Amino acid sequence: MGIKSLIAATATVAVLALGGTQPAGAAGEAVALPKQDWSFNGIFGTIDRAAAQRGLQVYREVCATCHSLDYIAFRNLTDLGYSEDEVKAIAAEYEVQDGPDDEGEMFFRPGTPADRFPAPFANEKAARASNGGAYPPDLSLIVDARAGFEDYIYGVLTGYEEAPADVTLMAGMSYNKYFPGHQIAMAQPLYEDGVTYADGTKASVEQMAKDVTTFLAWAAEPNMEARKQTGIAVILFLIVLSGLFYASKRKIWANVH
């Protein structure tokens, strides 16, 4: 959690709240987030590949219409269990701007594994114009950029409901019980059976929210498992080294009274 805290301390300054206009922890009372059991938590935690692949499907079919994923290349998807041929097929479904060509013109071509996910809008002004003035943030680091991390993302995605009678929503806002201030610019993105999972899993709102959050947690730290494995190896090495030092000390000073 130390790396997450460090990232959150810096990225929160620059990244807007998921679909909203204010960062988590800004105006509004503190919100108790629903705690979830995540496969990747803890020193031995790993990414649930099946959940992350379903989450990629949710991102592509729902989130990608507004939110970019600037720091993830298609080839990174091999980490989630996709074969090289599957990655090539996924990349080829996108058009990527390239160029200039011999005549100095930019052009579009099918994506390749080396390309990053294309952004849904050409620039920030275009994004705001299509979203009522709100700027949908890039989702590459969103999990680490929010207080509450993955529980916050899951909470916001599942927190939409009718506003209480004593709450007046501002124009263009939706009520969300887990969003600070409870008014969020992002309309509810997930609905029952909003996607048809390739593996046959029932696409409830909660399931889709957990799956896409798992995918985004991986996107925020693609090297998380390697980092944990390195940490475990270092700890085991230090334990063995400490044992050797202690044994050497006992042998060297055995005859000294």
C-alpha positions in Angstrom: 0.0 0.0 0.0 3.0 2.3 0.3 3.4 2.7 -3.4 -0.3 3.4 -3.8 -0.2 6.1 -1.1 2.8 7.7 -2.8 1.0 7.7 -6.2 -2.2 8.9 -4.7 -0.5 11.9 -3.0 0.9 13.2 -6.3 -1.7 12.0 -8.9 -4.8 13.3 -7.0 -3.6 16.8 -7.5 -3.8 16.4 -11.3 -6.5 13.8 -12.0 -10.2 14.6 -11.7 -12.5 12.2 -9.8 -14.0 9.4 -11.9 -16.4 11.1 -14.2 -16.9 14.0 -11.9 -15.7 17.6 -11.4 -14.1 17.4 -8.0 -11.5 15.0 -6.5 -12.3 12.4 -3.9 -12.1 13.8 -0.5 -13.0 17.3 -1.7 -16.2 19.2 -0.7 -18.7 17.0 1.0 -18.8 14.8 4.0 -16.6 11.6 4.2 -18.2 8.6 2.6 -18.0 5.1 3.9 -17.0 2.9 0.9 -18.2 -0.7 0.5 -15.2 -3.0 1.2 -14.6 -5.7 -1.3 -12.4 -8.8 -1.2 -9.8 -8.2 -4.0 -7.6 -11.1 -5.3 -4.7 -8.7 -5.7 -4.6 -7.4 -2.1 -1.9 -8.6 0.3 1.7 -9.6 -0.2 0.7 -12.8 -2.0 -2.2 -11.3 -4.0 -2.4 -11.7 -7.7 -4.7 -10.4 -10.5 -7.7 -12.6 -11.3 -7.0 -13.0 -15.0 -10.6 -14.0 -15.8 -12.0 -11.0 -14.0 -9.5 -8.7 -15.6 -10.4 -10.0 -19.1 -14.1 -9.4 -18.4 -13.1 -6.0 -17.1 -11.3 -5.2 -20.3 -14.6 -6.1 -22.1 -16.5 -3.7 -19.9 -13.9 -0.9 -20.5 -14.0 -1.4 -24.3 -17.8 -1.6 -24.6 -18.8 1.0 -21.9 -16.0 3.1 -20.5 -13.9 3.7 -23.7 -16.6 5.9 -25.3 -15.5 8.6 -22.9 -12.4 7.6 -21.0 -8.9 7.1 -22.4 -6.3 4.5 -21.3 -3.2 6.4 -22.4 -0.5 4.4 -20.7 -1.5 0.9 -21.7 -0.3 -0.6 -25.0 -2.1 -3.5 -26.6 0.9 -5.7 -26.1 0.6 -5.3 -22.3 -2.6 -7.4 -22.6 -0.4 -10.6 -22.8 0.1 -10.1 -19.0 -3.7 -10.8 -18.6 -3.4 -14.2 -20.4 -4.1 -13.2 -24.0 -2.0 -14.9 -26.7 0.0 -12.8 -29.2 -2.6 -13.6 -31.9 -5.4 -12.5 -29.7 -3.6 -9.3 -28.9 -3.0 -8.7 -32.6 -6.7 -9.2 -33.3 -7.8 -6.8 -30.5 -5.4 -4.1 -31.7 -6.5 -4.5 -35.3 -10.1 -3.6 -34.2 -8.9 0.0 -33.6 -7.8 2.7 -36.0 -4.7 4.5 -35.0 -3.5 7.8 -36.4 0.0 7.6 -38.0 2.2 9.7 -40.3 3.0 11.9 -41.8 3.2 9.9 -45.1 5.3 10.8 -48.1 3.0 13.7 -48.9 3.1 15.1 -45.4 -0.4 13.9 -44.5 -1.5 12.1 -41.4 -3.5 8.9 -41.9 -5.2 6.1 -40.1 -4.2 2.5 -40.0 -5.3 -0.7 -38.1 -3.7 -0.8 -34.6 -0.7 -3.1 -33.8 0.4 -4.6 -30.5 2.9 -1.8 -30.1 0.2 0.9 -30.2 -1.5 2.3 -27.1 -5.3 2.4 -26.8 -6.5 5.3 -28.9 -8.2 8.1 -26.9 -11.9 8.6 -27.6 -11.5 12.4 -28.2 -9.0 14.4 -30.2 -8.3 16.8 -27.4 -9.6 18.1 -24.0 -11.9 20.7 -25.6 -13.6 18.0 -27.7 -14.0 15.8 -24.7 -15.6 18.6 -22.7 -17.9 19.6 -25.5 -19.2 16.0 -25.7 -19.7 15.7 -22.0 -21.5 18.9 -20.9 -18.3 20.6 -19.9 -17.0 17.8 -17.7 -13.6 16.3 -18.7 -13.6 12.4 -18.4 -10.2 11.5 -16.9 -7.8 9.0 -18.2 -8.3 5.7 -16.4 -4.7 4.4 -16.6 -3.9 5.4 -13.0 -7.4 6.2 -11.7 -7.3 3.4 -9.1 -4.1 4.6 -7.5 -5.2 8.3 -7.8 -8.3 8.0 -5.6 -8.5 7.8 -1.8 -10.0 4.4 -1.2 -8.3 3.0 -4.3 -10.2 0.1 -5.9 -13.0 0.3 -3.3 -13.7 3.9 -4.4 -14.0 2.9 -8.0 -16.3 0.0 -7.2 -18.3 2.2 -4.9 -18.8 5.0 -7.4 -19.8 2.5 -10.2 -22.4 0.8 -7.9 -23.5 3.9 -6.0 -26.1 5.5 -8.4 -29.6 5.8 -7.0 -32.5 8.2 -7.0 -31.7 11.4 -5.1 -33.4 11.8 -1.7 -36.4 14.2 -1.6 -34.4 16.8 0.3 -31.6 16.9 -2.3 -31.7 19.2 -5.3 -29.4 18.1 -8.1 -27.5 20.6 -10.1 -28.1 20.6 -13.9 -26.4 17.6 -15.6 -25.6 15.9 -12.3 -26.5 12.4 -11.0 -26.9 11.3 -7.4 -24.3 8.8 -6.2 -24.2 7.8 -2.5 -20.5 6.9 -2.6 -19.2 10.0 -4.4 -18.1 12.9 -2.1 -20.9 15.5 -2.2 -23.1 12.9 -3.8 -23.5 14.8 -7.1 -21.5 13.5 -10.0 -21.2 14.7 -13.6 -20.9 11.1 -15.0 -24.2 9.5 -15.8 -24.7 6.0 -14.6 -22.6 3.8 -16.9 -23.5 0.3 -15.8 -26.8 -1.4 -16.1 -27.9 -5.0 -15.6 -26.8 -7.1 -18.6 -25.1 -4.1 -20.2 -22.6 -6.4 -21.7 -22.7 -10.0 -22.8 -19.7 -11.7 -21.3 -17.8 -14.0 -23.6 -17.4 -16.6 -20.7 -21.1 -16.6 -19.9 -20.8 -14.9 -16.5 -23.9 -13.0 -15.4 -23.4 -9.3 -16.1 -24.9 -7.8 -13.0 -24.0 -4.2 -12.1 -21.9 -5.4 -9.2 -20.1 -8.0 -11.3 -19.2 -5.6 -14.1 -18.1 -3.0 -11.5 -15.8 -5.5 -9.8 -14.4 -6.8 -13.1 -13.6 -3.4 -14.6 -12.1 -2.3 -11.3 -9.9 -5.4 -11.3 -8.8 -4.5 -14.9 -8.1 -0.9 -13.9 -6.1 -2.0 -10.8 -3.9 -4.0 -13.1 -3.6 -1.1 -15.6 -2.5 1.2 -12.7 0.3 -1.3 -11.7 1.0 -3.8 -14.5 4.2 -4.8 -12.7 2.5 -5.4 -9.3 2.9 -9.1 -9.3 6.6 -8.9 -10.3 7.1 -6.3 -7.6 5.6 -8.5 -5.0 7.6 -11.5 -6.1 10.8 -9.4 -5.9 9.9 -8.2 -2.4 9.2 -11.8 -1.2 12.6 -12.9 -2.7 14.4 -10.1 -1.0 12.8 -10.8 2.4 13.7 -14.5 2.1 17.3 -13.6 1.1 17.6 -11.2 4.1 16.2 -13.9 6.5 18.8 -16.5 5.2 21.6 -13.8 5.3 20.6 -12.9 8.9 20.8 -16.6 9.8 24.3 -16.9 8.3 25.5 -13.8 10.1 24.2 -15.2 13.4 25.7 -18.6 12.9 29.1 -17.0 12.0 28.9 -14.8 15.0 28.3 -17.8 17.3 31.2 -19.7 15.8 33.7 -16.8 15.9 32.9 -15.9 19.5 32.3 -19.5 20.8 35.5 -19.6 22.8 35.3 -16.1 24.2 33.9 -16.0 27.8 
